[in-house]
Amino acid sequence: MSAKRIGILTGGGDVPGLNSVIKSVVYRGSEMGCEVIGIRRGWEGLTHVDLREPASRTRYLLPLSRENTRTIDRTGGTYLHSSRTNPSKMKKLPPVLEGQSFPQKESTKKGVTSVVFDITKAVLANIATLNLDYLIAIGGDDTLSYAAELERQGFKVVAVPKTMDNDVQNTEYCIGFSTAITRAMDAIERQRTTVGSHERIGIFRVFGRDAGYTALYTAYVTSVRCCIPEFKVSLPKLIDLLVTDKKNNPSNYSLAVLSEGAEWEGYTVKEYGEPDAFGHRKKMSVAEDLSNEIKSTTGEETIVSDLTYDLRSGSADFVDRMVASTFAGMAMDTIEEGKHGLMCAINNGCYSMVPIPDPKLGPRRVEVATMYNTERYRPTYTQKLGLPIFLTRA
């Protein structure tokens, strides 16, 4: 094994289980005789760091050891902190790079075109100065899209998929998904008492900009209606189903869970704020808009609950701790074998190493034909024999 110095970073939104990956990498690295360097604040740690300045090094670099990672797996979040930074599409140069020349290109997202900088050569220069042999990048499809770019540029990268949306290509499972569903399930079961006490229609919003896995699987285990980005429902039909559910319920209430990116025919989710480094703007609440439609159409009272950030907070459940620790071990096995350009994954229910996804593929989406009942606006519960445990194949 040639690797002696390994960098590790977490990018994008935090999820439970990240610290288990970090700790397991550090512990295994110590057994392999490797030094592990934490890159703080995701890709920002390699774009904004000034390696000549001690204060900047302290802000963006953290040598990791058994001592300073011993207890981090007991909590959620990320010990290394995070950011949404895309070094290949920087709107402006970091202060440390001002006055330098970098390739510029036009970037268009939803009809809006802007000029951005590609500062990959600065990232590669920092990696070289740090004497890193490998980088372990932990993130969702946005973070891993740049991991794929670094690999194309010739630097050795191993990826670990994490996102509560569970929408990274080439894998059936991403760290954070199980805990998110468990939290959503618990919240809905708790709030049934309130929704039922007031005899209302309860509407729950969860994350899922482009893919509906979080809403779909929450609905699967709570037996409620759901709306996902992959299928535009009929608003009159949805409202009729919820009102009918309410009338047929002895407690006179009904529930639905919506992905943040869910839409109905003739409706587009509204967005606000400036786009992040990957071109995403925040979405207005589709749950609030559905609530208004229900009230104006039927006069029924609703309760809207936004479960988004609560689902990614706190410590990881059993599944996420197990998968996170296993993925970390797989990543270090890969490095020990001298391989790279690979991502830890679960395929057909089994652990595997697969190519880092091509960013052009975009997020992995729900297969509506087999997973979503378009007549009842529910998950499909039939024909599961022979499927892997997470009911989908990558």
C-alpha positions in Angstrom: 0.0 0.0 0.0 1.4 3.4 -1.1 -1.0 5.7 0.7 0.4 7.2 3.9 -1.6 10.5 4.1 -5.4 10.5 3.6 -7.7 13.5 3.6 -11.3 13.2 4.5 -14.2 15.7 4.2 -18.0 15.9 4.5 -20.0 18.1 2.1 -23.6 19.3 1.8 -26.2 18.8 4.4 -25.3 16.9 7.6 -26.9 13.5 8.4 -26.6 11.1 11.3 -23.8 8.6 10.7 -21.1 10.9 9.3 -19.1 10.8 12.5 -19.1 7.0 12.5 -17.5 7.1 9.1 -14.9 9.6 10.3 -14.0 7.7 13.4 -13.8 4.3 11.7 -11.5 5.7 9.0 -9.2 7.2 11.6 -9.1 4.0 13.7 -8.4 1.8 10.7 -5.9 4.4 9.4 -3.9 4.1 12.6 -3.8 0.3 12.2 -2.5 0.8 8.6 0.1 3.3 9.6 -1.7 6.1 7.8 -2.1 9.8 8.8 -5.6 11.1 8.4 -6.2 14.8 7.8 -9.7 16.2 8.3 -10.6 18.8 5.7 -13.0 21.1 7.5 -16.1 22.7 5.9 -16.2 20.4 2.9 -14.7 21.5 -0.4 -14.4 25.0 1.0 -11.5 23.6 3.0 -9.6 23.1 -0.2 -10.7 26.3 -2.0 -10.4 28.9 0.8 -7.4 27.7 2.9 -4.2 29.7 2.9 -1.6 27.2 3.7 0.9 29.9 4.4 -1.2 31.2 7.3 -1.4 29.3 10.6 -4.8 30.7 11.4 -6.2 29.6 8.1 -4.7 26.1 8.5 -6.3 25.8 11.9 -9.7 26.9 10.4 -9.6 24.4 7.6 -7.4 21.5 8.6 -7.7 19.2 11.5 -5.3 16.3 12.0 -7.4 13.4 13.2 -6.4 10.8 15.8 -7.9 8.1 18.0 -7.9 10.6 20.9 -9.9 13.4 19.2 -12.4 11.1 17.4 -12.9 8.6 20.3 -16.5 9.8 21.1 -17.7 11.5 18.0 -19.8 8.6 16.8 -22.1 9.1 19.7 -23.6 12.3 18.2 -25.0 13.4 14.9 -23.9 16.2 12.6 -20.3 16.2 11.3 -17.2 16.7 13.4 -15.5 18.3 10.4 -18.4 20.7 9.6 -19.7 21.2 6.1 -20.5 23.7 3.3 -22.1 23.7 -0.1 -19.1 24.6 -2.2 -18.5 23.7 -5.8 -14.8 24.4 -6.8 -15.6 24.1 -10.5 -18.4 26.7 -10.4 -17.3 29.5 -8.0 -19.3 32.7 -8.3 -16.3 34.6 -7.0 -12.8 33.8 -6.1 -11.9 33.2 -2.5 -9.8 36.0 -0.9 -6.7 33.9 -1.0 -7.0 33.5 -4.8 -8.0 37.1 -5.7 -5.9 38.5 -8.6 -5.1 35.0 -9.9 -6.3 33.7 -13.3 -8.7 30.8 -13.5 -10.9 29.4 -16.3 -14.3 31.0 -16.6 -17.4 29.5 -18.1 -21.1 30.2 -18.3 -23.4 28.2 -16.0 -27.1 28.0 -16.7 -29.7 26.7 -14.2 -33.4 27.0 -14.8 -32.9 29.7 -17.4 -30.6 31.9 -15.4 -27.0 32.2 -16.8 -24.0 33.4 -14.8 -20.3 33.4 -15.2 -18.4 31.1 -12.8 -14.7 30.2 -12.1 -13.2 26.8 -12.1 -10.5 26.8 -9.5 -9.7 23.1 -9.6 -6.0 23.9 -10.3 -5.9 25.7 -6.9 -7.6 22.7 -5.2 -5.0 20.3 -6.8 -2.2 22.6 -5.7 -3.4 22.6 -2.1 -3.7 18.8 -2.2 -0.1 18.6 -3.5 1.1 20.9 -0.8 -0.6 18.9 1.9 1.1 15.7 0.5 -2.2 13.9 0.4 -2.2 10.5 -1.3 -5.9 9.9 -1.2 -9.1 11.8 -0.4 -12.3 10.2 1.1 -15.2 12.4 0.1 -18.5 11.8 2.0 -21.6 13.5 0.5 -24.6 13.4 -1.7 -24.8 13.8 -5.5 -23.6 17.4 -5.4 -20.5 16.8 -3.3 -19.7 13.6 -5.2 -20.0 15.3 -8.5 -16.9 17.2 -7.7 -15.2 14.1 -6.3 -15.7 12.6 -9.8 -14.1 15.7 -11.3 -11.0 15.4 -9.0 -10.7 11.7 -10.0 -10.9 12.7 -13.7 -8.1 15.2 -13.0 -5.9 12.4 -11.8 -6.2 12.6 -8.0 -7.2 9.4 -6.1 -10.6 9.7 -4.6 -12.8 7.2 -2.7 -16.4 8.2 -2.1 -19.0 7.5 0.6 -22.6 8.3 -0.2 -24.7 10.1 2.4 -28.1 11.8 2.0 -31.4 11.5 3.8 -32.9 11.7 0.3 -31.3 8.4 -0.6 -31.0 9.5 -4.2 -27.3 8.9 -5.1 -26.9 6.9 -8.3 -25.3 3.4 -8.2 -26.4 2.5 -4.7 -29.6 1.4 -3.0 -28.7 3.1 0.3 -27.1 6.3 1.5 -26.1 7.1 5.1 -28.7 9.1 6.9 -31.8 7.6 5.2 -32.8 5.1 7.9 -32.6 7.6 10.7 -34.6 10.1 8.7 -37.4 7.7 8.1 -37.4 6.6 11.7 -37.6 10.2 12.8 -40.4 11.0 10.4 -42.3 7.9 11.4 -42.0 8.8 15.1 -43.1 12.4 14.5 -46.1 11.4 12.5 -47.2 8.8 15.1 -46.8 11.3 17.9 -48.7 14.0 16.0 -51.6 11.7 15.2 -52.9 12.5 18.7 -53.0 16.3 18.0 -54.4 16.0 14.5 -57.0 13.5 15.7 -57.9 15.6 18.7 -58.7 18.6 16.5 -60.3 16.4 13.8 -58.2 17.9 11.0 -56.2 16.9 8.0 -52.5 16.6 8.8 -49.9 17.5 6.1 -46.3 16.6 6.7 -43.4 18.0 4.5 -40.1 16.2 4.3 -37.0 16.7 2.2 -36.8 15.4 -1.3 -36.0 18.1 -3.9 -35.8 15.7 -6.9 -36.5 12.2 -5.6 -39.4 11.1 -3.3 -37.7 8.3 -1.4 -38.1 10.0 2.0 -41.8 10.7 1.6 -42.5 7.4 -0.1 -40.8 5.2 2.6 -42.3 7.3 5.4 -45.7 6.7 3.9 -44.9 3.0 3.5 -44.3 2.5 7.2 -47.1 4.9 8.5 -49.8 3.8 6.0 -50.6 7.4 4.8 -51.0 9.1 1.4 -47.9 10.6 -0.1 -46.9 12.9 -3.0 -43.5 12.7 -4.6 -41.6 14.8 -7.3 -41.7 11.9 -9.8 -45.4 12.1 -10.3 -47.8 15.1 -10.5 -51.0 14.2 -8.8 -54.5 15.6 -9.5 -55.3 18.2 -6.9 -59.1 17.5 -6.8 -58.5 13.8 -6.5 -55.9 14.2 -3.8 -58.2 16.4 -1.8 -61.1 14.0 -2.3 -59.0 11.1 -1.1 -57.9 13.0 2.1 -61.5 14.1 2.9 -62.8 10.6 2.3 -60.0 9.2 4.5 -61.1 11.6 7.2 -64.8 10.7 7.0 -64.0 7.0 7.2 -61.6 7.3 10.2 -63.4 6.8 13.5 -61.2 9.6 14.9 -62.2 11.9 12.0 -58.7 12.8 10.7 -56.4 12.0 7.8 -52.8 12.4 7.0 -50.5 12.9 4.0 -46.7 13.3 3.6 -45.2 15.4 0.8 -41.7 15.7 -0.6 -40.5 19.3 -0.7 -40.4 18.9 -4.5 -43.8 17.4 -4.9 -46.2 19.1 -7.3 -49.7 18.6 -8.6 -51.0 19.2 -12.2 -50.9 22.9 -13.0 -48.7 23.8 -10.0 -45.0 24.4 -9.6 -43.2 24.7 -6.3 -42.1 28.2 -5.6 -38.5 29.0 -4.9 -36.8 31.8 -3.0 -33.3 33.1 -2.1 -30.0 32.9 -4.0 -28.9 29.6 -5.6 -26.3 27.7 -3.7 -23.0 26.5 -5.2 -24.8 23.8 -7.1 -27.6 26.0 -8.5 -30.3 25.0 -5.9 -32.6 27.6 -4.4 -34.7 27.0 -1.3 -38.3 25.8 -2.0 -41.4 27.3 -0.5 -43.6 24.9 1.4 -45.8 22.9 -0.9 -47.5 21.7 2.3 -48.7 25.2 3.1 -49.9 25.6 -0.5 -51.8 22.3 -0.2 -53.3 23.4 3.1 -54.6 26.6 1.5 -56.1 24.6 -1.4 -57.9 22.2 1.0 -59.3 25.1 3.1 -60.5 27.1 0.1 -62.0 24.0 -1.6 -63.6 22.1 1.3 -63.5 24.3 4.3 -61.6 21.6 6.2 -59.1 22.7 8.8 -55.5 21.4 8.5 -52.4 21.1 10.5 -49.1 21.6 8.6 -45.9 20.2 10.1 -42.5 20.7 8.5 -40.3 17.8 9.4 -37.3 18.6 7.2 -34.3 19.6 9.4 -35.5 17.6 12.3 -35.0 14.4 10.4 -31.3 15.0 9.9 -30.5 16.0 13.5 -29.4 14.0 16.4 -27.6 10.7 16.6 -27.8 7.8 14.1 -30.0 4.8 14.5 -28.6 1.2 14.3 -28.8 0.9 10.5 -27.0 4.1 9.8 -24.3 3.4 12.4 -23.8 -0.1 10.9 -23.7 1.1 7.3 -21.5 4.1 8.1 -18.9 1.9 9.9 -19.0 -0.7 7.2 -18.7 1.9 4.4 -15.6 3.3 6.2 -14.0 -0.1 6.4 -14.7 -0.7 2.7 -13.2 2.7 1.8 -10.0 1.8 3.7 -9.9 -1.7 2.2 -10.0 0.0 -1.2 -7.2 2.4 -0.3 -5.1 -0.5 1.1 -5.6 -2.4 -2.2 -4.4 0.7 -4.2 -7.8 1.3 -5.9 -9.6 4.6 -6.4 -12.4 6.2 -8.4 -14.8 4.0 -6.5 -17.8 4.6 -4.2 -19.1 2.5 -1.3 -22.5 1.1 -2.1 -25.2 -1.4 -1.5 -26.4 -3.3 -4.6 -28.9 -6.1 -4.6 -28.8 -5.8 -0.8 -25.1 -6.5 -0.7 -22.2 -4.3 0.1 -20.1 -3.4 -3.0 -17.7 -0.9 -4.5 -18.9 0.8 -7.6 -17.7 3.7 -9.9 -18.3 7.2 -8.5 -21.5 8.2 -10.3 -21.3 10.4 -13.5 -22.7 13.8 -12.5 -24.6 13.9 -15.8 -26.9 11.1 -14.5 -28.4 13.4 -11.9 -30.1 12.1 -8.8 -31.5 8.5 -8.6 -35.3 8.7 -8.8 -38.2 6.6 -7.6 -39.4 4.1 -10.2 -43.1 5.1 -10.3 -44.3 2.1 -12.2 -43.2 -0.4 -9.4 -43.0 1.7 -6.3 -45.9 4.3 -6.4 -49.6 3.7 -6.7 -50.7 6.5 -9.0 -54.4 5.8 -8.4 -54.3 5.8 -4.6 -51.3 8.1 -4.1 -49.7 5.6 -1.8 -46.6 3.4 -2.0 -47.0 0.1 -3.8 -47.0 -2.8 -1.3 -47.4 -5.7 -3.7 -44.8 -7.8 -5.7 -41.9 -7.4 -3.3 -40.7 -11.1 -3.3 -37.1 -11.3 -4.2 -36.3 -7.6 -3.8 -33.4 -6.5 -1.6 -34.2 -5.1 1.8 -34.6 -1.5 0.7 -37.1 -2.6 -2.0 -35.3 -1.0 -4.9 -32.3 -1.8 -7.1 -29.7 0.8 -7.9 
